[in-house]
Amino acid sequence: MPYERLMPPTMLTTTDKPRLRPRHRWLQYSLRSLLVAMTLVCVALAAGYHYLEPLLVDAAVAKRLAEAGGSYESVPVGPDFLRTWFGDDVLHRVTSVNLPQPEVTAECLSDVTRLRWLEKAVLTGAAFGDDHLDKIARGERLRELTLRGTTVTDARVAEVRAARPELRLTVKPLGISFEDLHFIVPKGESFSRSHLTPRIAALDGSPVRIGGFILPSLQQFGLRKFVLVHDNVLMK
């Protein structure tokens, strides 16, 4: 029988613990690291908002202009993947606005003054005054502004032209026709301002230019007033 070395028995005490398999633990961060990470996230969100906020404003204004009956021109900005995320109608800068009707200008006037990249604008109607001229003339990118039938004063126009010599500012009356002044009073009712159309109401106080003919009368000299008629009236 071969010789076998006998090992002494191992004595276990009550203080010895069996070796357990180590468990996975959650990553631990210090409070300082957490604050630094939150600060970086806030800075990134603020930078993103600073970049997107003007574009969102332009998108909202463009939608409102289209719904009211005006027109605008815009240029796309930003990388293609951002336009894929946010949509083609969001990442655009409105550079040109055309509001040829006075009621449209009156409805969208507060929105137009919010456009930061506006380069060209055509605005009409008595709702546009000196205060609106001051606001829209502050746009550094504005290069051409046409005002028709507005209530801006000559003094304020001269001040803007002196302060912004590079701005091409044109002020003239609004050309209208007899169809623009047409309204209907129902039979049996007396005239009231509620019968006026939105276009006529927007023309109140606006300098206009209208073509027509003087209705002939027996008086030849000293005329202080006359009846202006449409050319098709004389043909009847």
C-alpha positions as CSV (number, residue, x, y, z in Angstrom):
1,M,0.0,0.0,0.0
2,P,1.6,3.3,-1.1
3,Y,2.5,5.9,1.4
4,E,0.1,8.8,1.4
5,R,0.8,12.0,3.2
6,L,-1.9,12.9,5.5
7,M,-2.8,16.6,5.6
8,P,-3.8,18.0,8.9
9,P,-7.5,18.8,9.1
10,T,-8.4,22.4,8.5
11,M,-10.0,24.0,11.5
12,L,-12.9,26.4,10.8
13,T,-13.8,29.0,13.3
14,T,-17.1,30.8,13.7
15,T,-15.5,34.0,12.4
16,D,-14.5,32.5,9.0
17,K,-17.0,33.4,6.3
18,P,-17.5,31.5,3.0
19,R,-16.3,33.2,-0.1
20,L,-19.2,34.5,-2.1
21,R,-19.3,35.5,-5.7
22,P,-19.0,39.3,-6.1
23,R,-22.2,41.0,-7.1
24,H,-22.5,43.7,-9.7
25,R,-22.9,47.2,-8.2
26,W,-24.3,50.4,-9.7
27,L,-21.9,53.1,-10.8
28,Q,-21.4,55.7,-8.1
29,Y,-20.8,59.4,-8.8
30,S,-19.9,62.2,-6.5
31,L,-22.3,65.1,-6.0
32,R,-19.8,67.4,-7.8
33,S,-19.7,65.2,-10.9
34,L,-23.5,65.1,-10.9
35,L,-23.7,68.9,-10.8
36,V,-21.1,69.3,-13.5
37,A,-23.1,66.9,-15.8
38,M,-26.4,68.7,-15.1
39,T,-24.7,72.0,-15.9
40,L,-23.4,70.7,-19.2
41,V,-26.9,69.4,-20.1
42,C,-28.5,72.7,-19.3
43,V,-25.9,74.6,-21.4
44,A,-26.6,72.3,-24.3
45,L,-30.3,72.7,-24.0
46,A,-30.0,76.5,-23.8
47,A,-27.8,76.6,-26.9
48,G,-30.3,74.5,-28.8
49,Y,-33.2,76.7,-27.8
50,H,-31.2,79.8,-28.7
51,Y,-30.6,78.3,-32.2
52,L,-34.1,77.0,-32.8
53,E,-36.3,79.6,-31.2
54,P,-36.0,82.2,-34.0
55,L,-36.6,79.5,-36.6
56,L,-39.8,78.4,-34.8
57,V,-41.0,82.0,-34.7
58,D,-40.4,82.3,-38.5
59,A,-42.3,79.0,-39.1
60,A,-45.3,80.2,-37.0
61,V,-45.3,83.6,-38.7
62,A,-45.0,82.0,-42.2
63,K,-48.0,79.8,-41.5
64,R,-50.1,82.8,-40.2
65,L,-49.2,84.9,-43.3
66,A,-50.2,82.1,-45.7
67,E,-53.5,81.6,-43.8
68,A,-54.3,85.3,-43.9
69,G,-53.7,85.6,-47.7
70,G,-50.2,87.1,-47.7
71,S,-47.0,85.8,-49.3
72,Y,-43.4,85.3,-48.2
73,E,-40.1,84.0,-49.3
74,S,-37.7,81.9,-47.1
75,V,-34.4,80.1,-47.3
76,P,-33.5,76.8,-45.7
77,V,-30.9,76.7,-42.9
78,G,-29.2,74.0,-40.9
79,P,-28.1,70.5,-41.8
80,D,-30.3,68.1,-43.6
81,F,-30.8,65.7,-40.7
82,L,-32.2,68.5,-38.6
83,R,-34.8,69.3,-41.2
84,T,-35.6,65.6,-41.3
85,W,-36.2,65.6,-37.6
86,F,-38.2,68.9,-37.3
87,G,-39.7,69.0,-40.8
88,D,-39.0,71.0,-43.9
89,D,-41.3,73.9,-42.9
90,V,-39.5,74.6,-39.6
91,L,-35.8,75.2,-40.4
92,H,-36.4,78.2,-42.7
93,R,-35.6,81.9,-42.4
94,V,-38.3,84.3,-43.7
95,T,-36.5,86.9,-45.8
96,S,-39.3,88.6,-47.7
97,V,-42.9,89.5,-46.9
98,N,-45.6,90.8,-49.3
99,L,-48.9,92.0,-47.8
100,P,-50.6,93.9,-50.6
101,Q,-54.0,94.0,-48.9
102,P,-54.6,96.4,-46.0
103,E,-56.7,94.0,-44.0
104,V,-54.0,91.3,-44.2
105,T,-51.4,93.8,-43.0
106,A,-53.6,94.8,-40.1
107,E,-54.0,91.1,-39.1
108,C,-50.4,90.1,-39.4
109,L,-48.6,93.3,-38.4
110,S,-47.6,92.2,-34.9
111,D,-46.1,89.0,-36.4
112,V,-44.1,90.7,-39.1
113,T,-42.2,92.8,-36.6
114,R,-40.9,89.6,-35.0
115,L,-39.0,88.4,-38.0
116,R,-35.2,88.7,-37.4
117,W,-33.9,87.9,-40.9
118,L,-36.3,90.1,-42.8
119,E,-34.7,91.7,-45.8
120,K,-37.6,93.0,-47.9
121,A,-41.2,93.9,-47.0
122,V,-44.3,95.4,-48.7
123,L,-46.9,96.6,-46.2
124,T,-50.1,98.5,-46.8
125,G,-53.0,100.1,-44.9
126,A,-53.6,102.7,-42.2
127,A,-52.8,100.2,-39.4
128,F,-49.1,100.7,-40.1
129,G,-47.9,103.8,-38.3
130,D,-44.8,105.4,-36.9
131,D,-44.4,102.9,-34.0
132,H,-44.4,100.0,-36.4
133,L,-41.9,101.8,-38.6
134,D,-39.5,102.2,-35.7
135,K,-39.8,98.5,-34.8
136,I,-39.3,97.1,-38.3
137,A,-36.5,99.5,-39.2
138,R,-34.5,98.1,-36.3
139,G,-33.9,94.9,-38.3
140,E,-30.2,95.0,-39.3
141,R,-30.8,92.8,-42.3
142,L,-33.7,94.9,-43.7
143,R,-32.7,96.5,-47.0
144,E,-35.9,97.3,-48.8
145,L,-39.2,98.5,-47.3
146,T,-42.3,99.6,-49.4
147,L,-45.2,101.3,-47.6
148,R,-48.5,101.9,-49.4
149,G,-51.3,103.8,-47.9
150,T,-49.9,103.8,-44.4
151,T,-50.2,106.5,-41.7
152,V,-46.5,107.1,-41.2
153,T,-45.5,110.8,-40.9
154,D,-43.0,112.6,-43.1
155,A,-40.9,113.5,-40.0
156,R,-40.5,109.9,-38.9
157,V,-39.7,108.8,-42.4
158,A,-37.0,111.4,-42.6
159,E,-35.5,110.2,-39.3
160,V,-35.4,106.6,-40.4
161,R,-33.8,107.5,-43.7
162,A,-31.2,109.5,-41.9
163,A,-30.5,106.7,-39.4
164,R,-30.6,104.0,-42.1
165,P,-29.2,105.4,-45.4
166,E,-28.7,101.9,-46.7
167,L,-32.4,101.1,-46.4
168,R,-34.4,101.7,-49.5
169,L,-37.6,103.2,-48.0
170,T,-40.5,103.9,-50.4
171,V,-43.7,105.6,-49.1
172,K,-46.7,106.2,-51.5
173,P,-50.5,106.1,-51.5
174,L,-52.3,102.8,-52.0
175,G,-53.9,102.3,-55.4
176,I,-57.5,101.0,-55.1
177,S,-60.5,100.6,-57.4
178,F,-64.2,101.1,-57.0
179,E,-64.6,97.4,-56.4
180,D,-62.5,97.8,-53.2
181,L,-65.2,100.2,-51.9
182,H,-68.2,98.1,-52.7
183,F,-70.5,97.0,-49.9
184,I,-74.1,96.0,-49.5
185,V,-76.8,97.4,-47.2
186,P,-79.6,94.9,-46.9
187,K,-83.0,96.2,-48.0
188,G,-85.0,97.8,-45.2
189,E,-81.9,98.5,-43.1
190,S,-80.2,101.8,-42.4
191,F,-76.5,102.1,-43.1
192,S,-74.1,101.3,-40.2
193,R,-70.4,100.6,-40.1
194,S,-71.1,96.9,-39.6
195,H,-72.0,96.8,-43.3
196,L,-68.5,97.8,-44.3
197,T,-66.2,95.1,-45.5
198,P,-62.9,94.3,-43.7
199,R,-61.0,96.0,-46.6
200,I,-63.0,99.2,-46.3
201,A,-62.5,99.3,-42.6
202,A,-58.7,98.8,-43.0
203,L,-58.7,101.7,-45.5
204,D,-60.1,104.1,-43.0
205,G,-57.5,106.9,-42.6
206,S,-55.3,105.5,-45.4
207,P,-54.1,107.8,-48.2
208,V,-55.3,106.2,-51.4
209,R,-55.2,106.7,-55.2
210,I,-58.3,105.8,-57.2
211,G,-59.0,106.3,-60.9
212,G,-62.3,107.5,-62.3
213,F,-64.1,110.3,-64.0
214,I,-65.8,113.5,-62.8
215,L,-69.5,113.3,-63.4
216,P,-70.4,116.3,-65.6
217,S,-72.7,118.9,-64.1
218,L,-74.2,122.2,-65.3
219,Q,-71.7,124.2,-63.1
220,Q,-68.5,125.0,-65.0
221,F,-66.6,127.2,-62.6
222,G,-66.0,127.4,-58.8
223,L,-66.4,123.6,-58.3
224,R,-65.8,122.7,-54.6
225,K,-66.9,119.1,-54.9
226,F,-67.7,116.6,-57.5
227,V,-68.9,113.1,-58.0
228,L,-66.2,110.6,-59.0
229,V,-67.7,107.7,-61.0
230,H,-66.3,104.6,-62.6
231,D,-65.8,104.7,-66.3
232,N,-68.4,102.0,-67.0
233,V,-71.1,104.3,-65.4
234,L,-70.6,106.9,-68.2
235,M,-70.9,104.2,-70.8
236,K,-74.5,103.4,-69.8
